[in-house]
Amino acid sequence: MRISTRRPADVAHEVEALFREGRRDFVIERIDHGGMLDLERLGAARYAAGLQSKVELEAEAPTALAMAR
């Protein structure tokens, strides 16, 4: 399940709700290019999901410069 909520607390609430519905795989969409906000959101999601779940930060799309190489 993809999570795009911005605030870490809101991410945790969304993950908790989805977990109660039986979801165990979560992908946190990047909104800060993998920066501190994304890492805080990822941590909040991992805490809310627990050890039995898979939580990851989405892969960053290649930039135009990287694609030109």
C-alpha positions in Angstrom: 0.0 0.0 0.0 1.4 3.4 -1.0 1.4 6.1 1.7 1.6 9.8 0.6 0.5 11.6 3.8 2.9 14.4 4.7 3.2 14.6 8.5 4.9 11.7 10.3 2.0 11.4 12.8 -0.5 11.2 10.0 1.6 8.5 8.3 1.6 6.5 11.5 -2.2 6.8 11.8 -2.8 5.8 8.2 -0.4 2.7 8.6 -2.2 1.7 11.8 -5.6 1.8 10.2 -4.4 -0.2 7.2 -2.6 -2.7 9.5 -5.9 -3.3 11.3 -7.5 -4.0 7.9 -4.8 -6.7 7.3 -2.2 -4.9 5.2 1.4 -5.8 5.9 3.3 -4.2 3.0 3.7 -0.4 2.9 5.6 1.9 0.5 6.2 5.5 1.7 6.2 8.0 -1.2 9.1 10.4 -1.4 8.1 14.0 -0.9 11.6 15.3 0.3 13.9 13.4 -2.2 14.8 11.0 0.6 15.7 13.8 3.0 14.9 14.1 6.7 11.2 14.4 6.3 11.0 11.2 4.3 13.2 9.4 6.9 10.9 10.7 9.7 7.9 9.5 7.9 9.5 6.1 7.2 10.4 5.7 10.9 6.8 6.6 11.9 5.5 4.0 9.5 7.9 1.3 10.6 7.0 1.9 14.3 3.2 1.8 13.6 3.5 -1.3 11.3 5.5 -3.4 13.7 8.2 -6.0 13.1 6.0 -8.4 11.0 5.4 -5.8 8.2 7.5 -4.7 5.2 7.9 -0.9 5.1 10.1 0.8 2.5 10.7 4.2 1.0 9.8 4.3 -2.7 12.7 4.2 -5.2 13.6 7.6 -6.5 12.8 8.1 -10.1 15.9 8.7 -12.2 16.5 12.4 -13.0 16.9 13.6 -16.6 20.7 14.1 -16.0 21.1 10.6 -14.8 19.1 9.2 -17.7 21.3 11.2 -20.2 24.5 9.3 -19.0 
